């Protein structure tokens, strides 16, 4: 749950870019991957993946499958797959996701709900075993 995973942060190609210096007021909806290096005042709805770059700032709620935070978010984050907070990132708000990764140096102020994944969970098979004779 809390920790590091090799594939974290790999969200594929960026479909929509809010560039550095851009300012958007209102809620953005994206079917693909959205990268934010500018400022958004309004939030993000229904994105596949959201990447907030080091210079990116979002004031509003984010709802996506995967969220990677390198900048600042003031608002609630709901992710159906995972949330990753990179070093020096800041989140002020509540977060909800089945997987959460917080790097050293990240700042999180809020509540966290670790929900179950929507995909089928694979239950481990426990096989019975017989102890070896130690004679």
Contact map, one row per residue, 1 for C-alpha under 8 A:
111000000000000000000000000000000000000000000000000000000000000000000000000000000000000000000000001110000000000000000000000000000000000
111100000000000000000000000000000000000000000000000000000000000000000000000000000000000000000000001111000000000000000000000000000000000
111110000000000000000000000000000000000000000000000000000000000000000000000000000000000000000000000111100000000000000000000000000000000
011111010000000000000000000000000000000000000000000000000000000000000000000000000000000000000000000010100000000000000000000000000000000
001111110000000000000000000000000000000000000000000000000000000000000000000000000000000000000000000000000000000000000000000000000000000
000111110000000000000000000000000000000000000000000000000000000000000000000000000000000000000000000000000000000000000000000000000000000
000011111100000000000000000000000000000000000000000000000000000000000000000000000000000000000000000000000000000000000000000000000000000
000111111100000000000000000000000000000000000000000000000000000000000000000000000001000000000000000000000000000000000000000000000000000
000000111110000000000000000000000000000000000000000000000000000000010000000000000001000000000000000000000000000000000000000000000000000
000000111111000000000000000000000000000000000000000000000000000000000000000000000000000000000000000000000000000000000000000000000000000
000000001111100000000000000000001000000000000000100000000000000001000000000000000000000000000000000000000000000000000000000000000000000
000000000111110000000000000000001000000000000000000000000000000000000000000000000000000000000000000000000000000000000000000000000000000
000000000011111000000000000000001000000000000000000000000000000000000000000000000000000000000000000000000000000000000000000000000000000
000000000001111110000000000000011110000000000000000000000000000000000000000000000000000000000000000000000000000000000000000000000000000
000000000000111110000000000000011100000000000000000000000000000000000000000000000000000000000000000000000000000000000000000000000000000
000000000000011111000000000001011110000000000000000000000000000000000000000000000000000000000000000000000000000000000000000000000000000
000000000000011111100000000000000111100000000000000000000000000000000000000000000000000000000000000000000000000000000000000000000000000
000000000000000111110100000000000111111000000000000000000000000000000000000000000000000000000000000000000000000000000000000000000000000
000000000000000011111100000000000001110000000000000000000000000000000000000000000000000000000000000000000000000000000000000000000000000
000000000000000001111100000000000001111000000000000000110000000000000000000000000000000000000000000000000000000000000000000000000000000
000000000000000000111110000000000000111000000000000000000000000000000000000000000000000000000000000000000000000000000000000000000000000
000000000000000001111111000000000000111000000000000000000000000000000000000000000000000000000000000000000000000000000000000000000000000
000000000000000000001111100000000000011110000000000000000000000000000000000000000000000000000000000000000000000000000000000000000000000
000000000000000000000111110000000000001111000000000000000000000000000000000000000000000000000000000000000000000000000000000000000000000
000000000000000000000011111000000000000111000000000000000000000000000000000000000000000000000000000000000000000000000000000000000000000
000000000000000000000001111100000000000111100000000000000000000000000000000000000000000000000000000000000000000000000000000000000000000
000000000000000000000000111110000000000011111000000000000000000000000000000000000000000000000000000000000000000000000000000000000000000
000000000000000000000000011111000000000001111000000000000000000000000000000000000000000000000000000000000000000000000000000000000000000
000000000000000000000000001111100000000000011110000000000000000000000000000000000000000000000000000000000000000000000000000000000000000
000000000000000100000000000111111100000000011111000000000000000000000000000000000000000000000000000000000000000000000000000000000000000
000000000000000000000000000011111000000000000111000000000000000000000000000000000000000000000000000000000000000000000000000000000000000
000000000000011100000000000001111100000000000011100000000000000000000000000000000000000000000000000000000000000000000000000000000000000
000000000011111100000000000001111110000000000011111000000000000000000000000000000000000000000000000000000000000000000000000000000000000
000000000000011111000000000001011111000000000011111000000000000000000000000000000000000000000000000000000000000000000000000000000000000
000000000000010111000000000000001111100000000000011110000000000000000000000000000000000000000000000000000000000000000000000000000000000
000000000000000011110000000000000111111000000000011110011000000000000000000000000000000000000000000000000000000000000000000000000000000
000000000000000011111100000000000011111000000000000111111000000000000000000000000000000000000000000000000000000000000000000000000000000
000000000000000001111110000000000001111100000000000000111000000000000000000000000000000000000000000000000000000000000000000000000000000
000000000000000001011111000000000001111110000000000000011100000000000000000000000000000000000000000000000000000000000000000000000000000
000000000000000000000011110000000000011111100000000000001111000000000000000000000000000000000000000000000000000000000000000000000000000
000000000000000000000011111000000000001111100000000000000111000000000000000000000000000000000000000000000000000000000000000000000000000
000000000000000000000001111100000000000111110000000000000111100000000000000000000000000000000000000000000000000000000000000000000000000
000000000000000000000000011100000000000111111000000000000111110000000000001000000000000000000000000000000000000000000000000000000000000
000000000000000000000000001111000000000001111110000000000001111100000000000000000000000000000000000000000000000000000000000000000000000
000000000000000000000000001111000000000000111110000000000000111100000000000000000000000000000000000000000000000000000000000000000000000
000000000000000000000000000011100000000000011111000000000000001110000000000000000000000000000000000000000000000000000000000000000000000
000000000000000000000000000011111100000000011111110000000000001110000000000000000000000000000000000000000000000000000000000000000000000
000000000000000000000000000001111100000000000111110000000000000111000000000000000000000000000000000000000000000000000000000000000000000
000000000010000000000000000000011100000000000011111000000000000111110000000000000000000000000000000000000000000000000000000000000000000
000000000000000000000000000000001111000000000011111100000000000101110000000000000000000000000000000000000000000000000000000000000000000
000000000000000000000000000000001111000000000000111110000000000000111100000000000000000000000000000000000000000000000000000000000000000
000000000000000000000000000000000011100000000000011111111100000000111111000000000000000000000000000000000000000000000000000000000000000
000000000000000000000000000000000011100000000000001111110000000000001110000000000000000000000000000000000000000000000000000000000000000
000000000000000000000000000000000000100000000000000111110000000000001111000000000000000010000000000000000000000000000000000000000000000
000000000000000000010000000000000000110000000000000111111000000000000111000000000000000000000000000000000000000000000000000000000000000
000000000000000000010000000000000001111000000000000111111100000000000111000000000000000000000000000000000000000000000000000000000000000
000000000000000000000000000000000001111100000000000100111110000000000011100000000000000000000000000000000000000000000000000000000000000
000000000000000000000000000000000000001111100000000100011111000000000001111000000000000000000000000000000000000000000000000000000000000
000000000000000000000000000000000000000111100000000000001111100000000000111000000000000000000000000000000000000000000000000000000000000
000000000000000000000000000000000000000111110000000000000111110000000000111100000000000000000000000000000000000000000000000000000000000
000000000000000000000000000000000000000001111000000000000011111000000000011110000000000000000000000000000000000000000000000000000000000
000000000000000000000000000000000000000000111000000000000001111100000000001111000000000000000000000000000000000000000000000000000000000
000000000000000000000000000000000000000000011110000000000000111110000000000011100000000000000000000000000000000000000000000000000000000
000000000000000000000000000000000000000000011111110000000000011111100000000001110000000000000000000000000000000000000000000000000000000
000000000000000000000000000000000000000000000111100000000000001111100000000000111100000000000000000000000000000000000000000000000000000
000000000010000000000000000000000000000000000001110000000000000111110000000000111110000000000000000000000000000000000000000000000000000
000000000000000000000000000000000000000000000000111100000000000111111000000000100111000000000000000000000000000000000000000000000000000
000000001000000000000000000000000000000000000000111100000000000001111100000000000011110000000000000000000000000000000000000000000000000
000000000000000000000000000000000000000000000000001111000000000000111111100000000011110011000000000000000000000000000000000000000000000
000000000000000000000000000000000000000000000000001111110000000000011111000000000000111111000000000000000000000000000000000000000000000
000000000000000000000000000000000000000000000000000111111000000000001111100000000000000111000000000000000000000000000000000000000000000
000000000000000000000000000000000000000000000000000101111100000000001111110000000000000011100000000000000000000000000000000000000000000
000000000000000000000000000000000000000000000000000000001111000000001011111000000000000001111000000000000000000000000000000000000000000
000000000000000000000000000000000000000000000000000000000111100000000001111100000000000000111000000000000000000000000000000000000000000
000000000000000000000000000000000000000000100000000000000111110000000000111110000000000000111100000000000000000000000000000000000000000
000000000000000000000000000000000000000000000000000000000001110000000000011111000000000000011110000000000000000000000000000000000000000
000000000000000000000000000000000000000000000000000000000000111000000000001111100000000000001111000000000000000000000000000000000000000
000000000000000000000000000000000000000000000000000000000000011100000000000111110000000000000011100000000000000000000000000000000000000
000000000000000000000000000000000000000000000000000000000000001111100000000011111110000000000001110000000000000000000000000000000000000
000000000000000000000000000000000000000000000000000000000000000111000000000001111100000000000000110000000000000000001100000000000000000
000000000000000000000000000000000000000000000000000000000000000011000000000000111110000000000000111000000000000000001000000000000000000
000000000000000000000000000000000000000000000000000000000000000011100000000000111111000000000000111110000000000000000000000000000000000
000000000000000000000000000000000000000000000000000000000000000001111000000000101111100000000000101110000000000000000000000000000000000
000000011000000000000000000000000000000000000000000000000000000000111000000000000111110000000000000111100000000000000000000000000000000
000000000000000000000000000000000000000000000000000000000000000000011100000000000011111011000000000011100100000000000000000000000000000
000000000000000000000000000000000000000000000000000000000000000000011100000000000001111110000000000001111100000000000000000000000000000
000000000000000000000000000000000000000000000000000000000000000000000100000000000000111110000000000001111100000000000000000000000000000
000000000000000000000000000000000000000000000000000000000000000000000110000000000000011111000000000000001110000000000000000000000000000
000000000000000000000000000000000000000000000000000001000000000000001111000000000000111111100000000000001110000000000000000000000000000
000000000000000000000000000000000000000000000000000000000000000000001111100000000000100111110000000000000111000000000000000000000000000
000000000000000000000000000000000000000000000000000000000000000000000001111000000000000011111000000000000011110000000000000000000000000
000000000000000000000000000000000000000000000000000000000000000000000000111100000000000001111100000000000001110000000000000000000000000
000000000000000000000000000000000000000000000000000000000000000000000000111110000000000000111110000000000001111000000000000000000000000
000000000000000000000000000000000000000000000000000000000000000000000000001110000000000000011111000000000000111100000000000000000000000
000000000000000000000000000000000000000000000000000000000000000000000000000111000000000000001111100000000000011110000000000000000000000
000000000000000000000000000000000000000000000000000000000000000000000000000011100000000000000111110000000000000111100000000000000000000
000000000000000000000000000000000000000000000000000000000000000000000000000001111110000000000011111100000000000011111000000000000000000
000000000000000000000000000000000000000000000000000000000000000000000000000000111100000000000001111100000000000001111000000000000000000
110000000000000000000000000000000000000000000000000000000000000000000000000000001110000000000000111110000000000001000000000000000000000
111000000000000000000000000000000000000000000000000000000000000000000000000000000111000000000000111111000000000001000000000000000000000
111100000000000000000000000000000000000000000000000000000000000000000000000000000111100000000000001111100000000000000000000000000000000
011000000000000000000000000000000000000000000000000000000000000000000000000000000001111000000000000111110100000000000000000000000000000
001100000000000000000000000000000000000000000000000000000000000000000000000000000001111000000000000011111100000000000000000000000000000
000000000000000000000000000000000000000000000000000000000000000000000000000000000000011000000000000001111100000000000000000000000000000
000000000000000000000000000000000000000000000000000000000000000000000000000000000000011110000000000000111110000000000000000000000000000
000000000000000000000000000000000000000000000000000000000000000000000000000000000000111111000000000001111111000000000000000000000000000
000000000000000000000000000000000000000000000000000000000000000000000000000000000000000111100000000000001111100000000000000000000000000
000000000000000000000000000000000000000000000000000000000000000000000000000000000000000001111000000000000111110000000000000000000000000
000000000000000000000000000000000000000000000000000000000000000000000000000000000000000000111100000000000011111000000000000000000000000
000000000000000000000000000000000000000000000000000000000000000000000000000000000000000000111110000000000001111100000000000000000000000
000000000000000000000000000000000000000000000000000000000000000000000000000000000000000000001110000000000000111110000000000000000000000
000000000000000000000000000000000000000000000000000000000000000000000000000000000000000000000111000000000000011111000000000000000000000
000000000000000000000000000000000000000000000000000000000000000000000000000000000000000000000011100000000000001111100000000000000000000
000000000000000000000000000000000000000000000000000000000000000000000000000000000000000000000001111100000000000111110000000000000000000
000000000000000000000000000000000000000000000000000000000000000000000000000000000000000000000001110000000000000011111000000000000000000
000000000000000000000000000000000000000000000000000000000000000000000000000000000000000000000000110000000000000001111100000000000000000
000000000000000000000000000000000000000000000000000000000000000000000000000000011000000000000000110000000000000000111111100000000000000
000000000000000000000000000000000000000000000000000000000000000000000000000000010000000000000000000000000000000000011111000000000000000
000000000000000000000000000000000000000000000000000000000000000000000000000000000000000000000000000000000000000000001111100000000000000
000000000000000000000000000000000000000000000000000000000000000000000000000000000000000000000000000000000000000000001111110000000000000
000000000000000000000000000000000000000000000000000000000000000000000000000000000000000000000000000000000000000000001011111000000000000
000000000000000000000000000000000000000000000000000000000000000000000000000000000000000000000000000000000000000000000001111100000000000
000000000000000000000000000000000000000000000000000000000000000000000000000000000000000000000000000000000000000000000000111110000000000
000000000000000000000000000000000000000000000000000000000000000000000000000000000000000000000000000000000000000000000000011111000000000
000000000000000000000000000000000000000000000000000000000000000000000000000000000000000000000000000000000000000000000000001111100000000
000000000000000000000000000000000000000000000000000000000000000000000000000000000000000000000000000000000000000000000000000111110000000
000000000000000000000000000000000000000000000000000000000000000000000000000000000000000000000000000000000000000000000000000011111000000
000000000000000000000000000000000000000000000000000000000000000000000000000000000000000000000000000000000000000000000000000001111100000
000000000000000000000000000000000000000000000000000000000000000000000000000000000000000000000000000000000000000000000000000000111110000
000000000000000000000000000000000000000000000000000000000000000000000000000000000000000000000000000000000000000000000000000000011111000
000000000000000000000000000000000000000000000000000000000000000000000000000000000000000000000000000000000000000000000000000000001111100
000000000000000000000000000000000000000000000000000000000000000000000000000000000000000000000000000000000000000000000000000000000111110
000000000000000000000000000000000000000000000000000000000000000000000000000000000000000000000000000000000000000000000000000000000011111
000000000000000000000000000000000000000000000000000000000000000000000000000000000000000000000000000000000000000000000000000000000001111
000000000000000000000000000000000000000000000000000000000000000000000000000000000000000000000000000000000000000000000000000000000000111
